[in-house]
Amino acid sequence: MRVAVVGPAPPLRGGIAAHTSGLFDALLEAGHEAAVFSYSRLYPGLLFPGRTQFAAGATATQGSRALLDPMNPSSWFRARRTIRDYSADLLVAEWWHPAMAPMLSSCTIGLPRTKVAYVCHNAYPHERFPAASGLSRLGLRHPDLVLCHSRWVAAQLQGLGVRAPVRTVPMPLLLSGPDGEGCTARVRRTRARLGLKPEQKVVMFAGMVRAYKGIELLLRAWRSSSASRRHRLVIAGESYLGRGKLESLVRDLADPCSVVLEDRYLSNEELLSTMQVADVFVLPYLRASQSGLLPLALGMGLPTIVSDAGGLGEERPGSGVEVVAAGDRGALAYAIDRLISARRDAAQRSIGHDQARESWAPLVEALQGATRLHS
C-alpha cells in the first residue's frame, strides 16, 4: 500500500509531530511505502505561546517534505498538487484543531483513486476558538474513515454528525528509549540534575504546561497533601501560562522548595529519562480527549493518577491507573498521598523500541482496512 501521511513532523515539536513520525515508521515496518507531507510552521510567531515551534537539534523525519503553512493558502494548493502526484492508495491526515479544516480540506478532497482517513486527536479544541463546531463539521465531512484514540472522542464525532465510519484504536507509544540497560545511571544523573535527595520521592507532571491541564489544581492539592512535607513535586515542561505565572503560583505555596520546576521543552530522550525518576505520575486535566503521556507512563509501570476528564478515565483494568474526579482537589491530594507511600524501583522504568513498535499495530491494521471501504 502506498500511503501519504499529512501532519506536522520533526523538527516541529509536540505530541502530534511525534505521532506523525511514529506512524510513518510503523507503516514502513509493516511493509508499506509511505511519505510525509509536513508543515513549515504550525502557527504565526506572534500567536505561538511558547519559545519556539522547533525542537533544537531534532532531525527531519526521513523523506518528509515541509509543504504546508496554515497561514498561506497558496501553500495548500501547491501541497495538493504534490500529494496528488504521489498517487497514494491512502492519505492519512492528522486532525487536532478546527483551525486546520480549510487547509486539510483543500489538500484531501477529490483525490482520484485515493482513500482518505483522518486520525482525530480532538473533536473540539481544549481552549476557546471561534466557530470551532462549524469548522470541525466542515473539515470532518470528507474522509472515508476517522480513527480516534478514545471512546470519548468517538462519541463527540458522532455528535458532530460525522458520516464516515468512526473507529477507536489505542493510543500508541509515541516515544521509545534503550531497554533496561543503563537505567540506573540515567536515573542517578536525572535526580542530580533536579536536585533531589536520595530519600525524596517524586510526584511528576510532565508536558506542556497549559491551564486546561489543571496545573493550578495540582499545586493546590500538593499544598494540602502530607507528601509535600517530605517529598517533591516535579513539573517538567515549558509553561504556556504566561510570563512568570507558574513561578508565581509556586511562590504562593507554604513551602515553594517542595516543587521543582523545569520550565523548558524537553527532548524525547530528556522526557523519558525525567519520567524514569517519578514515583507517581499525575495527569490532573480539567479538559481532555486523551493523552500521549498516559500510555508512556503505563508502559513504564508508573503508578498514575488521572482525572476523569474526557477519555482519560476510560477503563483500564489492572493498569495501575487511579481515576479522580476532574477539579476535585481533595480527591487528588488523597490519591497522591496514597500512591506515594507505595514502594517501587524507579531505575527499571523504561520503554523499549520493540514495545513501542508493537503498540502501533492496531492503528496500522485499521488503516489497512480503509482501502477496502466502499466509496
Contacts in CASP RR format, 6 or more apart in sequence:
PFRMAT RR
TARGET T0000
AUTHOR 0000-0000-0000
METHOD contacts of the structure
MODEL  1
MRVAVVGPAPPLRGGIAAHTSGLFDALLEAGHEAAVFSYSRLYPGLLFPG
RTQFAAGATATQGSRALLDPMNPSSWFRARRTIRDYSADLLVAEWWHPAM
APMLSSCTIGLPRTKVAYVCHNAYPHERFPAASGLSRLGLRHPDLVLCHS
RWVAAQLQGLGVRAPVRTVPMPLLLSGPDGEGCTARVRRTRARLGLKPEQ
KVVMFAGMVRAYKGIELLLRAWRSSSASRRHRLVIAGESYLGRGKLESLV
RDLADPCSVVLEDRYLSNEELLSTMQVADVFVLPYLRASQSGLLPLALGM
GLPTIVSDAGGLGEERPGSGVEVVAAGDRGALAYAIDRLISARRDAAQRS
IGHDQARESWAPLVEALQGATRLHS
1 32 0 8 1.000
1 33 0 8 1.000
1 89 0 8 1.000
1 90 0 8 1.000
1 368 0 8 1.000
1 371 0 8 1.000
2 32 0 8 1.000
2 33 0 8 1.000
2 34 0 8 1.000
2 86 0 8 1.000
2 87 0 8 1.000
2 88 0 8 1.000
2 89 0 8 1.000
2 90 0 8 1.000
3 27 0 8 1.000
3 32 0 8 1.000
3 33 0 8 1.000
3 34 0 8 1.000
3 35 0 8 1.000
3 88 0 8 1.000
3 89 0 8 1.000
3 90 0 8 1.000
3 91 0 8 1.000
3 92 0 8 1.000
3 367 0 8 1.000
4 34 0 8 1.000
4 35 0 8 1.000
4 37 0 8 1.000
4 83 0 8 1.000
4 86 0 8 1.000
4 88 0 8 1.000
4 90 0 8 1.000
4 91 0 8 1.000
4 92 0 8 1.000
4 114 0 8 1.000
5 20 0 8 1.000
5 23 0 8 1.000
5 24 0 8 1.000
5 27 0 8 1.000
5 34 0 8 1.000
5 35 0 8 1.000
5 36 0 8 1.000
5 37 0 8 1.000
5 91 0 8 1.000
5 92 0 8 1.000
5 93 0 8 1.000
5 94 0 8 1.000
6 36 0 8 1.000
6 37 0 8 1.000
6 68 0 8 1.000
6 83 0 8 1.000
6 91 0 8 1.000
6 92 0 8 1.000
6 93 0 8 1.000
6 94 0 8 1.000
6 104 0 8 1.000
6 107 0 8 1.000
6 108 0 8 1.000
7 16 0 8 1.000
7 17 0 8 1.000
7 20 0 8 1.000
7 36 0 8 1.000
7 37 0 8 1.000
7 38 0 8 1.000
7 39 0 8 1.000
7 68 0 8 1.000
7 93 0 8 1.000
7 94 0 8 1.000
8 14 0 8 1.000
8 16 0 8 1.000
8 17 0 8 1.000
8 20 0 8 1.000
8 38 0 8 1.000
8 39 0 8 1.000
8 42 0 8 1.000
8 94 0 8 1.000
9 17 0 8 1.000
9 20 0 8 1.000
9 21 0 8 1.000
9 24 0 8 1.000
9 36 0 8 1.000
9 38 0 8 1.000
9 39 0 8 1.000
9 60 0 8 1.000
9 61 0 8 1.000
9 64 0 8 1.000
10 17 0 8 1.000
10 18 0 8 1.000
10 21 0 8 1.000
10 55 0 8 1.000
10 58 0 8 1.000
10 59 0 8 1.000
10 60 0 8 1.000
10 61 0 8 1.000
11 54 0 8 1.000
11 55 0 8 1.000
11 57 0 8 1.000
11 58 0 8 1.000
11 59 0 8 1.000
11 60 0 8 1.000
12 38 0 8 1.000
12 39 0 8 1.000
12 41 0 8 1.000
12 42 0 8 1.000
12 53 0 8 1.000
12 54 0 8 1.000
12 55 0 8 1.000
13 52 0 8 1.000
13 53 0 8 1.000
13 54 0 8 1.000
13 55 0 8 1.000
13 58 0 8 1.000
13 265 0 8 1.000
14 55 0 8 1.000
14 208 0 8 1.000
15 174 0 8 1.000
15 292 0 8 1.000
16 94 0 8 1.000
16 96 0 8 1.000
16 121 0 8 1.000
18 174 0 8 1.000
18 175 0 8 1.000
18 268 0 8 1.000
19 94 0 8 1.000
19 119 0 8 1.000
19 121 0 8 1.000
19 172 0 8 1.000
19 174 0 8 1.000
20 36 0 8 1.000
20 38 0 8 1.000
20 61 0 8 1.000
20 94 0 8 1.000
21 36 0 8 1.000
21 61 0 8 1.000
22 172 0 8 1.000
22 174 0 8 1.000
22 360 0 8 1.000
23 92 0 8 1.000
23 119 0 8 1.000
23 360 0 8 1.000
23 363 0 8 1.000
23 364 0 8 1.000
24 34 0 8 1.000
24 36 0 8 1.000
24 61 0 8 1.000
24 62 0 8 1.000
24 64 0 8 1.000
25 357 0 8 1.000
25 360 0 8 1.000
26 172 0 8 1.000
26 357 0 8 1.000
26 360 0 8 1.000
26 361 0 8 1.000
26 363 0 8 1.000
26 364 0 8 1.000
27 34 0 8 1.000
27 364 0 8 1.000
27 367 0 8 1.000
28 34 0 8 1.000
29 357 0 8 1.000
29 360 0 8 1.000
30 364 0 8 1.000
30 368 0 8 1.000
35 63 0 8 1.000
35 64 0 8 1.000
35 65 0 8 1.000
35 86 0 8 1.000
35 88 0 8 1.000
36 61 0 8 1.000
36 63 0 8 1.000
36 64 0 8 1.000
36 65 0 8 1.000
37 64 0 8 1.000
37 65 0 8 1.000
37 67 0 8 1.000
37 68 0 8 1.000
37 79 0 8 1.000
37 82 0 8 1.000
37 83 0 8 1.000
37 107 0 8 1.000
38 60 0 8 1.000
38 61 0 8 1.000
38 64 0 8 1.000
38 65 0 8 1.000
38 66 0 8 1.000
38 67 0 8 1.000
38 68 0 8 1.000
39 66 0 8 1.000
39 67 0 8 1.000
39 68 0 8 1.000
39 69 0 8 1.000
39 70 0 8 1.000
40 66 0 8 1.000
40 67 0 8 1.000
40 68 0 8 1.000
40 69 0 8 1.000
40 75 0 8 1.000
41 53 0 8 1.000
41 69 0 8 1.000
41 70 0 8 1.000
41 71 0 8 1.000
42 48 0 8 1.000
42 53 0 8 1.000
42 70 0 8 1.000
43 53 0 8 1.000
43 70 0 8 1.000
44 71 0 8 1.000
45 53 0 8 1.000
49 240 0 8 1.000
49 242 0 8 1.000
50 238 0 8 1.000
50 240 0 8 1.000
51 238 0 8 1.000
51 265 0 8 1.000
52 265 0 8 1.000
55 265 0 8 1.000
55 267 0 8 1.000
56 267 0 8 1.000
58 267 0 8 1.000
60 66 0 8 1.000
65 82 0 8 1.000
67 75 0 8 1.000
67 78 0 8 1.000
67 79 0 8 1.000
67 82 0 8 1.000
68 75 0 8 1.000
68 76 0 8 1.000
68 79 0 8 1.000
68 103 0 8 1.000
68 107 0 8 1.000
69 75 0 8 1.000
70 99 0 8 1.000
70 100 0 8 1.000
70 103 0 8 1.000
73 102 0 8 1.000
73 103 0 8 1.000
73 106 0 8 1.000
76 102 0 8 1.000
76 103 0 8 1.000
76 106 0 8 1.000
76 107 0 8 1.000
77 106 0 8 1.000
79 107 0 8 1.000
80 106 0 8 1.000
80 107 0 8 1.000
83 91 0 8 1.000
83 107 0 8 1.000
83 111 0 8 1.000
84 111 0 8 1.000
84 112 0 8 1.000
87 113 0 8 1.000
87 114 0 8 1.000
88 111 0 8 1.000
88 114 0 8 1.000
89 113 0 8 1.000
89 114 0 8 1.000
89 115 0 8 1.000
89 371 0 8 1.000
90 114 0 8 1.000
90 115 0 8 1.000
90 116 0 8 1.000
90 117 0 8 1.000
90 367 0 8 1.000
90 370 0 8 1.000
90 371 0 8 1.000
91 108 0 8 1.000
91 111 0 8 1.000
91 114 0 8 1.000
91 115 0 8 1.000
91 116 0 8 1.000
91 117 0 8 1.000
92 117 0 8 1.000
92 118 0 8 1.000
92 119 0 8 1.000
92 367 0 8 1.000
93 104 0 8 1.000
93 107 0 8 1.000
93 108 0 8 1.000
93 116 0 8 1.000
93 117 0 8 1.000
93 118 0 8 1.000
93 119 0 8 1.000
93 143 0 8 1.000
94 118 0 8 1.000
94 119 0 8 1.000
94 121 0 8 1.000
95 104 0 8 1.000
95 118 0 8 1.000
95 119 0 8 1.000
95 120 0 8 1.000
95 121 0 8 1.000
95 122 0 8 1.000
95 139 0 8 1.000
95 140 0 8 1.000
96 120 0 8 1.000
96 121 0 8 1.000
96 122 0 8 1.000
97 122 0 8 1.000
97 125 0 8 1.000
97 129 0 8 1.000
98 124 0 8 1.000
98 125 0 8 1.000
98 129 0 8 1.000
98 131 0 8 1.000
98 132 0 8 1.000
98 133 0 8 1.000
98 134 0 8 1.000
98 135 0 8 1.000
98 136 0 8 1.000
98 139 0 8 1.000
99 129 0 8 1.000
99 135 0 8 1.000
101 135 0 8 1.000
101 136 0 8 1.000
101 138 0 8 1.000
101 139 0 8 1.000
101 140 0 8 1.000
102 135 0 8 1.000
102 138 0 8 1.000
104 118 0 8 1.000
104 139 0 8 1.000
105 138 0 8 1.000
105 139 0 8 1.000
105 142 0 8 1.000
108 116 0 8 1.000
108 142 0 8 1.000
108 143 0 8 1.000
109 142 0 8 1.000
115 144 0 8 1.000
115 145 0 8 1.000
115 370 0 8 1.000
115 371 0 8 1.000
115 373 0 8 1.000
116 142 0 8 1.000
116 143 0 8 1.000
116 144 0 8 1.000
116 145 0 8 1.000
117 143 0 8 1.000
117 144 0 8 1.000
117 145 0 8 1.000
117 146 0 8 1.000
117 147 0 8 1.000
117 367 0 8 1.000
117 370 0 8 1.000
118 140 0 8 1.000
118 143 0 8 1.000
118 145 0 8 1.000
118 146 0 8 1.000
118 147 0 8 1.000
119 147 0 8 1.000
119 148 0 8 1.000
119 149 0 8 1.000
119 363 0 8 1.000
120 140 0 8 1.000
120 146 0 8 1.000
120 147 0 8 1.000
120 148 0 8 1.000
120 153 0 8 1.000
120 157 0 8 1.000
121 148 0 8 1.000
121 149 0 8 1.000
121 153 0 8 1.000
121 289 0 8 1.000
121 290 0 8 1.000
122 153 0 8 1.000
122 289 0 8 1.000
123 136 0 8 1.000
123 140 0 8 1.000
123 148 0 8 1.000
123 153 0 8 1.000
123 156 0 8 1.000
123 157 0 8 1.000
123 160 0 8 1.000
123 289 0 8 1.000
124 132 0 8 1.000
124 133 0 8 1.000
124 136 0 8 1.000
124 156 0 8 1.000
125 132 0 8 1.000
126 210 0 8 1.000
126 212 0 8 1.000
126 287 0 8 1.000
126 288 0 8 1.000
126 289 0 8 1.000
127 210 0 8 1.000
127 211 0 8 1.000
127 212 0 8 1.000
133 160 0 8 1.000
136 160 0 8 1.000
137 160 0 8 1.000
137 161 0 8 1.000
140 146 0 8 1.000
140 157 0 8 1.000
140 160 0 8 1.000
140 162 0 8 1.000
140 164 0 8 1.000
141 162 0 8 1.000
141 163 0 8 1.000
143 164 0 8 1.000
144 164 0 8 1.000
144 165 0 8 1.000
144 370 0 8 1.000
144 373 0 8 1.000
144 375 0 8 1.000
145 164 0 8 1.000
145 165 0 8 1.000
145 167 0 8 1.000
145 366 0 8 1.000
145 367 0 8 1.000
145 369 0 8 1.000
145 370 0 8 1.000
145 373 0 8 1.000
146 157 0 8 1.000
146 162 0 8 1.000
146 164 0 8 1.000
146 165 0 8 1.000
146 166 0 8 1.000
146 167 0 8 1.000
147 166 0 8 1.000
147 167 0 8 1.000
147 168 0 8 1.000
147 169 0 8 1.000
147 363 0 8 1.000
147 366 0 8 1.000
147 367 0 8 1.000
148 154 0 8 1.000
148 157 0 8 1.000
148 166 0 8 1.000
148 167 0 8 1.000
148 168 0 8 1.000
148 169 0 8 1.000
148 289 0 8 1.000
149 168 0 8 1.000
149 169 0 8 1.000
149 170 0 8 1.000
149 171 0 8 1.000
149 289 0 8 1.000
149 290 0 8 1.000
150 168 0 8 1.000
150 171 0 8 1.000
150 289 0 8 1.000
150 290 0 8 1.000
150 310 0 8 1.000
150 311 0 8 1.000
150 312 0 8 1.000
150 314 0 8 1.000
151 168 0 8 1.000
151 311 0 8 1.000
151 314 0 8 1.000
152 289 0 8 1.000
152 290 0 8 1.000
152 310 0 8 1.000
152 311 0 8 1.000
152 314 0 8 1.000
153 168 0 8 1.000
153 289 0 8 1.000
153 290 0 8 1.000
153 311 0 8 1.000
154 166 0 8 1.000
154 167 0 8 1.000
154 168 0 8 1.000
157 166 0 8 1.000
158 166 0 8 1.000
165 373 0 8 1.000
167 366 0 8 1.000
169 362 0 8 1.000
169 363 0 8 1.000
169 366 0 8 1.000
170 295 0 8 1.000
170 359 0 8 1.000
170 362 0 8 1.000
170 363 0 8 1.000
171 290 0 8 1.000
171 291 0 8 1.000
171 292 0 8 1.000
171 294 0 8 1.000
171 295 0 8 1.000
172 295 0 8 1.000
172 356 0 8 1.000
172 359 0 8 1.000
172 360 0 8 1.000
172 362 0 8 1.000
172 363 0 8 1.000
173 295 0 8 1.000
173 296 0 8 1.000
173 299 0 8 1.000
173 351 0 8 1.000
173 355 0 8 1.000
173 356 0 8 1.000
173 359 0 8 1.000
173 360 0 8 1.000
174 292 0 8 1.000
174 295 0 8 1.000
174 296 0 8 1.000
174 356 0 8 1.000
175 268 0 8 1.000
175 271 0 8 1.000
175 272 0 8 1.000
175 296 0 8 1.000
175 351 0 8 1.000
175 356 0 8 1.000
176 272 0 8 1.000
176 351 0 8 1.000
176 352 0 8 1.000
176 353 0 8 1.000
176 355 0 8 1.000
176 356 0 8 1.000
176 357 0 8 1.000
177 269 0 8 1.000
177 272 0 8 1.000
177 350 0 8 1.000
177 351 0 8 1.000
177 352 0 8 1.000
177 353 0 8 1.000
177 356 0 8 1.000
178 350 0 8 1.000
178 352 0 8 1.000
179 350 0 8 1.000
179 352 0 8 1.000
179 353 0 8 1.000
179 354 0 8 1.000
180 348 0 8 1.000
180 350 0 8 1.000
180 352 0 8 1.000
183 276 0 8 1.000
183 347 0 8 1.000
183 348 0 8 1.000
183 349 0 8 1.000
183 350 0 8 1.000
184 347 0 8 1.000
186 273 0 8 1.000
186 276 0 8 1.000
187 273 0 8 1.000
187 276 0 8 1.000
187 277 0 8 1.000
187 346 0 8 1.000
187 347 0 8 1.000
189 273 0 8 1.000
190 273 0 8 1.000
190 274 0 8 1.000
190 276 0 8 1.000
190 277 0 8 1.000
191 277 0 8 1.000
194 202 0 8 1.000
194 232 0 8 1.000
194 234 0 8 1.000
194 260 0 8 1.000
194 262 0 8 1.000
194 274 0 8 1.000
194 277 0 8 1.000
195 260 0 8 1.000
196 202 0 8 1.000
196 232 0 8 1.000
196 260 0 8 1.000
196 277 0 8 1.000
199 230 0 8 1.000
200 230 0 8 1.000
200 231 0 8 1.000
200 232 0 8 1.000
201 227 0 8 1.000
201 230 0 8 1.000
201 231 0 8 1.000
201 232 0 8 1.000
201 279 0 8 1.000
201 280 0 8 1.000
201 340 0 8 1.000
202 231 0 8 1.000
202 232 0 8 1.000
202 233 0 8 1.000
202 234 0 8 1.000
202 277 0 8 1.000
202 278 0 8 1.000
202 279 0 8 1.000
202 280 0 8 1.000
202 346 0 8 1.000
203 222 0 8 1.000
203 227 0 8 1.000
203 231 0 8 1.000
203 232 0 8 1.000
203 233 0 8 1.000
203 234 0 8 1.000
203 278 0 8 1.000
203 279 0 8 1.000
203 280 0 8 1.000
203 282 0 8 1.000
203 336 0 8 1.000
203 340 0 8 1.000
204 233 0 8 1.000
204 234 0 8 1.000
204 235 0 8 1.000
204 236 0 8 1.000
204 274 0 8 1.000
204 275 0 8 1.000
204 277 0 8 1.000
204 278 0 8 1.000
204 280 0 8 1.000
204 281 0 8 1.000
204 282 0 8 1.000
205 213 0 8 1.000
205 215 0 8 1.000
205 218 0 8 1.000
205 233 0 8 1.000
205 234 0 8 1.000
205 235 0 8 1.000
205 236 0 8 1.000
205 281 0 8 1.000
205 282 0 8 1.000
205 283 0 8 1.000
205 284 0 8 1.000
206 234 0 8 1.000
206 235 0 8 1.000
206 236 0 8 1.000
206 237 0 8 1.000
206 266 0 8 1.000
206 271 0 8 1.000
206 274 0 8 1.000
206 275 0 8 1.000
206 281 0 8 1.000
206 293 0 8 1.000
207 236 0 8 1.000
207 237 0 8 1.000
207 238 0 8 1.000
207 266 0 8 1.000
207 271 0 8 1.000
207 293 0 8 1.000
208 237 0 8 1.000
208 238 0 8 1.000
208 240 0 8 1.000
208 265 0 8 1.000
209 215 0 8 1.000
209 235 0 8 1.000
209 237 0 8 1.000
209 238 0 8 1.000
209 239 0 8 1.000
209 240 0 8 1.000
209 241 0 8 1.000
209 246 0 8 1.000
209 263 0 8 1.000
210 240 0 8 1.000
210 241 0 8 1.000
211 241 0 8 1.000
211 286 0 8 1.000
212 285 0 8 1.000
212 286 0 8 1.000
212 287 0 8 1.000
212 288 0 8 1.000
213 283 0 8 1.000
213 284 0 8 1.000
213 285 0 8 1.000
213 286 0 8 1.000
214 284 0 8 1.000
214 285 0 8 1.000
214 286 0 8 1.000
214 327 0 8 1.000
215 235 0 8 1.000
215 241 0 8 1.000
215 246 0 8 1.000
215 249 0 8 1.000
215 284 0 8 1.000
216 249 0 8 1.000
217 284 0 8 1.000
217 286 0 8 1.000
217 327 0 8 1.000
217 329 0 8 1.000
217 332 0 8 1.000
218 233 0 8 1.000
218 282 0 8 1.000
218 284 0 8 1.000
218 332 0 8 1.000
219 233 0 8 1.000
219 249 0 8 1.000
219 250 0 8 1.000
219 253 0 8 1.000
219 259 0 8 1.000
220 329 0 8 1.000
221 284 0 8 1.000
221 329 0 8 1.000
221 330 0 8 1.000
221 332 0 8 1.000
221 333 0 8 1.000
221 336 0 8 1.000
222 228 0 8 1.000
222 233 0 8 1.000
222 253 0 8 1.000
222 258 0 8 1.000
222 259 0 8 1.000
222 333 0 8 1.000
222 336 0 8 1.000
223 253 0 8 1.000
223 254 0 8 1.000
224 329 0 8 1.000
224 330 0 8 1.000
224 333 0 8 1.000
225 333 0 8 1.000
225 336 0 8 1.000
225 337 0 8 1.000
226 337 0 8 1.000
227 336 0 8 1.000
227 337 0 8 1.000
227 340 0 8 1.000
228 253 0 8 1.000
228 255 0 8 1.000
228 258 0 8 1.000
229 255 0 8 1.000
229 258 0 8 1.000
231 258 0 8 1.000
231 279 0 8 1.000
231 340 0 8 1.000
232 258 0 8 1.000
232 259 0 8 1.000
232 260 0 8 1.000
233 258 0 8 1.000
233 259 0 8 1.000
233 260 0 8 1.000
234 259 0 8 1.000
234 260 0 8 1.000
234 262 0 8 1.000
234 274 0 8 1.000
234 277 0 8 1.000
234 278 0 8 1.000
235 246 0 8 1.000
235 259 0 8 1.000
235 260 0 8 1.000
235 261 0 8 1.000
235 262 0 8 1.000
235 263 0 8 1.000
236 262 0 8 1.000
236 266 0 8 1.000
236 271 0 8 1.000
236 274 0 8 1.000
237 262 0 8 1.000
237 263 0 8 1.000
237 264 0 8 1.000
237 265 0 8 1.000
237 266 0 8 1.000
238 263 0 8 1.000
238 264 0 8 1.000
238 265 0 8 1.000
239 245 0 8 1.000
239 246 0 8 1.000
239 263 0 8 1.000
241 249 0 8 1.000
246 261 0 8 1.000
246 263 0 8 1.000
247 261 0 8 1.000
247 263 0 8 1.000
250 256 0 8 1.000
250 259 0 8 1.000
250 261 0 8 1.000
253 259 0 8 1.000
262 274 0 8 1.000
266 274 0 8 1.000
272 296 0 8 1.000
272 350 0 8 1.000
272 351 0 8 1.000
275 281 0 8 1.000
275 296 0 8 1.000
275 297 0 8 1.000
275 300 0 8 1.000
275 302 0 8 1.000
275 349 0 8 1.000
276 300 0 8 1.000
276 346 0 8 1.000
276 347 0 8 1.000
276 349 0 8 1.000
276 350 0 8 1.000
277 346 0 8 1.000
278 297 0 8 1.000
278 302 0 8 1.000
278 346 0 8 1.000
278 349 0 8 1.000
279 303 0 8 1.000
279 339 0 8 1.000
279 340 0 8 1.000
279 342 0 8 1.000
279 344 0 8 1.000
279 346 0 8 1.000
280 302 0 8 1.000
280 303 0 8 1.000
280 304 0 8 1.000
280 305 0 8 1.000
280 336 0 8 1.000
280 339 0 8 1.000
280 340 0 8 1.000
281 293 0 8 1.000
281 297 0 8 1.000
281 302 0 8 1.000
281 303 0 8 1.000
281 304 0 8 1.000
281 305 0 8 1.000
282 304 0 8 1.000
282 305 0 8 1.000
282 306 0 8 1.000
282 332 0 8 1.000
282 336 0 8 1.000
283 291 0 8 1.000
283 293 0 8 1.000
283 294 0 8 1.000
283 304 0 8 1.000
283 305 0 8 1.000
283 306 0 8 1.000
283 307 0 8 1.000
283 312 0 8 1.000
284 305 0 8 1.000
284 306 0 8 1.000
284 307 0 8 1.000
284 324 0 8 1.000
284 326 0 8 1.000
284 327 0 8 1.000
284 332 0 8 1.000
285 291 0 8 1.000
285 306 0 8 1.000
285 307 0 8 1.000
285 309 0 8 1.000
285 310 0 8 1.000
285 312 0 8 1.000
285 326 0 8 1.000
286 307 0 8 1.000
286 309 0 8 1.000
286 326 0 8 1.000
286 327 0 8 1.000
287 309 0 8 1.000
287 310 0 8 1.000
287 326 0 8 1.000
288 307 0 8 1.000
288 309 0 8 1.000
288 310 0 8 1.000
288 311 0 8 1.000
288 312 0 8 1.000
289 310 0 8 1.000
289 311 0 8 1.000
290 310 0 8 1.000
290 311 0 8 1.000
290 312 0 8 1.000
291 306 0 8 1.000
291 312 0 8 1.000
294 304 0 8 1.000
294 306 0 8 1.000
294 312 0 8 1.000
294 321 0 8 1.000
295 359 0 8 1.000
296 351 0 8 1.000
297 304 0 8 1.000
298 304 0 8 1.000
298 316 0 8 1.000
298 319 0 8 1.000
298 320 0 8 1.000
298 321 0 8 1.000
299 351 0 8 1.000
299 355 0 8 1.000
300 349 0 8 1.000
300 350 0 8 1.000
300 351 0 8 1.000
301 320 0 8 1.000
301 349 0 8 1.000
302 349 0 8 1.000
303 320 0 8 1.000
303 322 0 8 1.000
303 339 0 8 1.000
303 342 0 8 1.000
303 344 0 8 1.000
304 320 0 8 1.000
304 321 0 8 1.000
304 322 0 8 1.000
305 321 0 8 1.000
305 322 0 8 1.000
305 323 0 8 1.000
305 324 0 8 1.000
305 332 0 8 1.000
305 335 0 8 1.000
305 336 0 8 1.000
305 339 0 8 1.000
306 312 0 8 1.000
306 313 0 8 1.000
306 321 0 8 1.000
306 322 0 8 1.000
306 323 0 8 1.000
306 324 0 8 1.000
307 313 0 8 1.000
307 323 0 8 1.000
307 324 0 8 1.000
307 325 0 8 1.000
307 326 0 8 1.000
307 327 0 8 1.000
307 332 0 8 1.000
308 323 0 8 1.000
308 324 0 8 1.000
308 325 0 8 1.000
308 326 0 8 1.000
309 326 0 8 1.000
312 323 0 8 1.000
313 321 0 8 1.000
313 323 0 8 1.000
322 335 0 8 1.000
322 338 0 8 1.000
322 339 0 8 1.000
324 331 0 8 1.000
324 332 0 8 1.000
324 335 0 8 1.000
325 331 0 8 1.000
END
